[in-house]
Amino acid sequence: MEVRAVTKYTGISPQKARLVLNEMRGRQAEEALTLLQFMPQQAAKVVAKTLKSAIANGVENFGLEAEELYISQIYADMAPNRRWRRFGARGRFKPWIRRSSHITVVLEERLDEV
């Protein structure tokens, strides 16, 4: 069973989000939530929110146990960029590119094989 949650248009660049996501890949879902609470990055809060949503989807919609879920896929895709203007010396224009991302979490149920 595959459970997914997506957070769109986050205000964090995908490059910065991937630093957090790479640490979470393959972990148990509840263990990952505990780790995210203590990470200093701003992206950790957004990833934790998405992960909580995916866990809730699995428990409420599919009747899965939260303890048996693990992160099978987690990734950040590019979202639309905003161009911001910053005026420089001598009437010049210095653009800032504000990047955003879509964060996707896919959970699967880990069954104990006997």
Secondary structure, DSSP 4 states (H G I P E B T S, - for coil): -EEEEEEEEESS-HHHHHHHHHHHTTSBHHHHHHHHHT--STHHHHHHHHHHHHHHHHHHHH---GGGEEEEEEEEEE---EEEEEE-GGG-EEEEEE--EEEEEEEEE-PPP-
